[in-house]
Amino acid sequence: MPELTEDATFRNEDWYGEELTDRRFVRCSFFEVDLTEAVSRGAVFDGCTFGNVTFNASRHTDSAFTRCAFQRCNLFEAEFTGCKLVGSTFAQCDLRPLTIAGGDWSFVALPRADLRGVRITDVRMREVDLTGANLTGATIAGIDLSAAQLHGARLSGADLRGTDLTALDPLVVERAGAIIDVEQSLVIAQALGFEIR
């Protein structure tokens, strides 16, 4: 059974290089905790708060951060592989460069996030909030962005191939130089009111 920690507060702690395997944290708070180069595998953080936490170069595999709040956290060179972040929110966080591969980030709030050049592949991101987010030059390939909020998003130069763009209104995003495939071009043409015959 995973080691369970509930309703605990961790403040000003050094967890540099910590290995978090099969640990479970419920409704815990982390403030000024250094998780640089930490590794989590199969860990669960449910309803937790992270304030000014350093995740630099940390690696997370098959872990869950569900309904968590990240505020003023640094995720420089962090990697998430097969992780679940459903319902989590990010505010005033440093998110680049960031790598996300697989997993479920549905209902995640990333409004106005600076995501320039990040790499996000094969992730479920249904109803994600990317309002005003800057995804210039990012790779956002093979993503389920159905019902996503994309108003004011900057997608210039982004690689969007294989991503569900049914929620995209091309008139309310910056899109110069964004790369799409033939199938996506049909979706966008229809969104603009064209009939494909």
N, C-alpha and C positions, 0 to 999 in steps of 0.2 A: 504494500500500500504506500502511496506517496506520503511524504512527511508533510503534515498540514500545519500551517501557521495562520491564525485568524486575528483580525483587528489589532495588529501590531504596528508600531511606528518605528521606522529606522531613520536615524538622522545623523548626518556627518560620519558615515561609515565607509571604510575602505574595503570594497569587494573586488578589487583589481584581480582579474584573471580567475575569479570564482567559477567553479563548475556547479551549475544548478541542474541536477538531473533528478527527474521525478519528484520535484518539490511542488507544493501547492500553497499559494498565498491568497487568502480571501479577505477583501476589504482592508488591505494593509496600505500604509502610507510610507513612501520613500522620499526623503528630502536630502539633497546634497550628498547622495550616495554615489561613489565612484564604481561603476560597473565596466570600466575600460577593459577590453579584451576578455570579458566574461563570456562563458559558454553556457547556454541552456539547451537541454534536450528533454522533451516531454514535460517541461515545467508548465505550471498553470498559475496565472495571475488573474484573479477574477474580481472586478470592481475595485481595483487598486488605483492609488494616486501616485504619480511620479513628478516631483517638483525639483528642477535644477539637477536632474540625474544625468551622469555622464555615461553614455552607452558606446563611446568611441571604440571602433574596431571589434565590437562584440558580435558573437555569432549565435543565432537562435534557430534551432531545428525542431520541427514538430511541437512547438510550444504554443501556448495560448495566452493572449493578453486581452481578455474580453471585458468590455465595458470599463476600460481603464482610461484615466485622464493623464495625458502627458503635457506638462507645462514647462516651458523654458528648458527643455532637455536637449542634449547634444547627441546626435546619432551619426556623427562623422564616420563614414566607412562601415557602418553597421550592416549586417546581413540577416535577413529573415528567410528561411527556407521551409516551406510547408507549414507556416504558422497561421494561427487563427486570431484575428484582431477585431472581430465583429463588435460594432458599437463603441469602439474607442474614439477618443478625441485628441487632436494635437493642436496646441496653441503656442505660438512664439518659439517653436522648436527649430534647431539647426538640423536639417534633414539631408544634407548632401556632403559627399556622395553616398547614396543609399542603394542597396540591392535587395529586391524582393522577388523571390521565385516560388511560385505555387502558393497554395493556402487560400484563406478566405478573409478578405478585408472589407466585407460588405458593411454598409451603414457606418463606415468610418468617416469622421469629420476632419477634413484637411483644408478648410477654407483659407485662401490667400497664402497657402504654403509655398515656399521656395523649393521647387523640385527640379530645378534645371539640371539636365544631364543624368538624372537618376535612371536606374534600370529596373523595370517592373515587368515580369513575364509570367504568363500562364496563371494569373491570379483572379479569383472571383471578387469583384468590387461592385456588386450590385448596390445601387442607391448611395454610393459614396458621394460625399460633398467635396467637390473640387472647385467651388465657386471662387473665381479670381485667382486660382492657383497658377504658378508659373512653371510650366512643363517644357519650356524651350529646350530643344535638343535632347529631350528624354527619349528612352526606349520604353514604349508602353504596348508591348506586343502580346497578342493572344489573351487579352483581358476581357472579362465580362463586365462591361460598364453600363449594363442596362439600367435605365431609370436613374442614372447618375446626374448630379447637378454640376453643370459645366459652364454656367453663365460667366462670361468674362475670363475664362481660362485662356492662358497663352500656350498655344500648341505649335508655334513656329519651329520648323525643323525637326519636330518629333516624329519618331517612327511608330506609326499606329497600326501597322499591318496585323491582320488577324484579330483585331479588337472589335467588340460589339459597339458600334457607333450609332445605334438607333436613338439614343437620348441626345445626340449632338445636333444643336442648331448651328449650322455653319456661319450664320449671320451674327452670332453673339460671342464668337471666340476669335482669337488671333490664330491664323492657320497658315500663313505664308510658308511654303516649303515643307509642310507636313507631308509625310510619306504614307500613302494608303495603297491597298490593292484594288483590283478591278471590281470585286464584289462589293467592297466598301464604297466605291465611287457610285455604284447604282443606288445604294442606300442614301447617300448624300444628295444625289440628283433628285431622288424622290422627296427628300426633306425640303428641297428647294422648289418643289411643285412640278418638276418635270415628269412627263409620262414616258416610260421606257417601252419602246415597241420593237 
